[in-house]
Amino acid sequence: MKSAALPALALFVIAHFAGFAVFGENGLLQLAGYRRQTAEHLATLERLKAERDRLQHHANLLDPRHVDPDYADELVRRQTGQVRPDEVIITRN
């Protein structure tokens, strides 16, 4: 009986860690969840890159060395409330 205790304990420890490797918080069954999260994060990253590019374009239009007069006029009119509800503003992207 004593000679079987150590191998039984070793098997129990191995089974315990194998269970965590498969069913644990970071186990194999969570792999699909990680792939879904990765896809979501990549989509968010692409949206943020597009937003960054748009903001960079607008910042370039307001560069003090050569301000785009149409864009500056549009910003001033929006911020001072001079845009009428029936006006259509065509943005350049």
C-alpha angles and dihedrals in degrees: 000000000000092000091056095049097076096048090045090052090048091051090049091052091047091048091048093054092041089055091054091047090057106028103021130108091271096029133127093270089061092058093092090053091052091051091051091048090049091053091049092048092049091051090050090048092053091049091050092048090053090049090048091051091049092050091046089052091052091047090052090052088056096047106141092227093060116006116191102239095207094052092044090051091050092051094047093049092048094048095046094047096244095131111105120218092242094054121104117213114202109205124208115219 
